[in-house]
Amino acid sequence: MTPPTPPVYLYPTTVSLLSLYGVGVLYGLLSTSNDPQRGMANGFLIFVLLLLVGLGALSWLGTHPYRPWLARLVFVICVLPP
């Protein structure tokens, strides 16, 4: 019995969204500021960047034929913020 496969658009859309979110976080990290709370903001942005990398790794693990639910889960997590 063949396992159910996710739709074709799922993986490219997930990777595109994760990369766009990552570019936004990197833009925030690399911008200059004189704000005294900049250190806390950088720490949070690094945490978010690590979270995005983790979601990318889970998406990669979801490409396995027996784990399509993982790919769908990462897709739903990536689509919810907008």
N, C-alpha and C positions, 0 to 999 in steps of 0.2 A: 504494500500500500504506500503510495507516495504522499508525503506530508503536504499540507496546504502551503502554497507560496504566497508571499505578500504581493501586492500590485507592483507593476514595473516602476511607477513614479515614486515609490516610497523611499528608496535609497538615495536617489539624486536630490530629492527635495529635502530629506533630512540632512544630508551633507551640506547642501547649499545654506540651509538655515543655520546650522552650527557654525559654518565658516563666516557667515555674515554677523552672527552674534559675537564671534571671536574677534573679528575686525573692529567691531564697536568697542569691545573691552580693551583691545590693544590701543585703540585711539585714545581712550580715556587714560590708560597707563602712561602713554608717551607724551601726553599734553603737559604743558608747563603751567604751574600755578604757584602763588604765594600763600595759599590757604594754610592756616596752622593745622587743620585736620587732614592734610594731604596724606600723611602716613597711614592713618586709619582707612582712608579711601583706597590707597594703593593695596593695602592688605585685603580689603574686601574684593577689589577687582582681581587680584591674583587668585583668591578663593573661587570666584566665578569662572575665571579662565580654567582652573583645574577641574571644576565641575563640567565645563564644556568639553574638555579633553576626555574626561571620564564617560560622558554621554557618547562621544565619538567612538570610544573603545567599545562601549556596549552596542552601538550600532554596527560596528564591525563584527562583533560576536553574533549579532542577529542575522548575519548573512548565512550562517550555517543552516542547512535544510531543516534541521529538527528544532530550530529556535525562531520561527517567524514571529512568535508573540513578543520576543524581545525587540525586534525591529519595529513592530507596531507600537510598543510601549514608548520607545525613544522618539518615534515620530509624533506621538500624541504629546509628549512632554515638550518637544520643540515647537509644536504648533500652538500650544496653549498661551504663551506670553503675548502674541499679537492680538 
